[in-house]
């Protein structure tokens, strides 16, 4: 009897708690893709990456040309001269690897620098709309496998995010 009573109380309290929680969802990727500052940041990052790839391409061509040149003259070189030429090529390969590593680090740093303020504005916009709608939890549907409950607040967040973005890009 006592167990049945506690089971009934547990069921009703669980239902009451679930009724008190309000869920909403947004599609953060769709929000970001519509944001002018995000589009510009992605464009700038792509240009930086393309410039870096072009620079690496030049270095790679120089290394390949050096190998071709060495292959053509290696029979005419003394063992010491051959070793010197091989060391030059190894130095070029090391520069290539260092440049590649540096470009990757710079790209990551630049991506963080561009994206963090945008992600902060997205978070703030979600918080503003969630407070306005009295929502307890906001889920991101771009990472969610299934959702049947909750309201979609993507458009409200989009309006708030565009307002915050416009304010942020106006400031000096």
N, C-alpha and C positions, 0 to 999 in steps of 0.2 A: 504494500500500500504506500509506504513512504517513498519507494523508488518510483512508482507510477506518478506520484505527486510531483517529485523533482523533475521527472521527464517532461511532464506537462508544462511546468514552469520554464524549463529550459527551451522547449519548443516555442512558447509564446514570447519569451525574452529575445530569442534569436530572431523571430519574425519582427518584433518591435525594433531591434537594432538595425536590421536590414532596411526597414521602412524609413529609418532616420538617415541612412546614408544615401547621398545623391551622387550618382556617377555621370560623368560626361566624357566625351572623347574629342580629340582633334587629330588632324593629319598634319604632323609637323613638317613633313617633306613638302607637301602641297603648299603650306604656308611659306616655307623658305623659298620655294621656287617662284613664288609670286612677289617676293620682296626685292625692290630695286637695289638695295645695298648688298644683298646676298648675290644677286645676279652679277653685279659689278665686281664683287670680291672673287667670285668664281672665274670671271673673265680675266681679272688681273692675275690670279693664280695660274690659270692656263697659259697666259702669255709668259709668265716667269718660267714655268715648266718647259714650254716650247723653246724659249731662249737657252735654257740650260741644256736641253737635248741637242740643240744645234751646236752649242759649244763642245759638248761631248763628241758629237759627230766629227767636228774639225780635228779634235785630238785623236780620235780613232783613225781617221784618214791619214794623219801624220804618222801614226804607228805603223799602219799597213804599208804606207809608202816607204818607210824606213826598212821594213822587212823585205820588201821587193828589191829595194836598192842593195841591201846587204846580200841578198841571195844572188844578185847579178855580179857582185864584185868579190864575194868571199874567197874564191879561188886565187885571186890576185893579192890577197892580204896575208901578212905574216900572222902567226898565231896570236901575238900580242895585239896587233891592230884589230884582228877579228874579235878578240875579247873586249877591247875598248868599244867597238861599235855595238856589240851585244849589250854591254853595260849601259850605253846611251839609250838603247831601245827599252831596256828594263826600267830606266829612270823615267822614260816617257810613259810607260805602263803604270808606274807608281803615281805619277802626276794625274793620269787619267782616273785611277781609283780614288785618289784624294779629292779630286774635283767632283767626282760622282757622289762621294760621301758628303762633301760640303754642300753640294746643291740639294741633296735630300734633306739635310738638316735645315738649310735655309728655307726650303719649301715648307717643311713642317712648322717652323717658327712663324713664317709669314701666314700660313693657314690659321694657326692659333690666334695670331694678332688680328686678322681680319674677322674670323668667325666668332670669337668669344663675345665681343659686344653685341653681335647679332643674336647669338643664343641667349644672352642676358635679356635682351629686349623681348625675345619670344617668351622666355620664362615670366617676365613681368606682365606681358599681355595676357598670358594664360591665368596668372594669379588675379589680375584685375577682373577678368570676365568670370572666373570661378567665384570670386567674392561677390560680384554683382548677382550671379545666378544662385548663390548659396550652395555651391557644389563642394562636396567633400573630397572627391577623387577625380582627377582628369587623366585619362589613359591616352597613349599615343597609338592611333590606329595604324600608323605606318610600320609598327613593330608588333602589332597585335594579331594573333592568328584568328580569333573569333570574338565577336561581341554581339550580344542580343539586347543588352540593356544599356541605359544611359542615353543622354542627349548629345547630339553633335553640335559642338560650339565652335567649330572651325571658322565659320564665317564671321562670328562675333570677334573671335580672337584675331582673325585677319584684319578686320577694321581697326582694332586696337593696335595691332602690330604695325600697320601702315602709318597710323598716327604717331606712334612712338618713333618709328624709323624716320619719318619726316622731321620730327623735332630733333632727333639726333644728328641728322645730316645738315640741318640748318645751323647748328651751333658751330662757332669757329674752331 
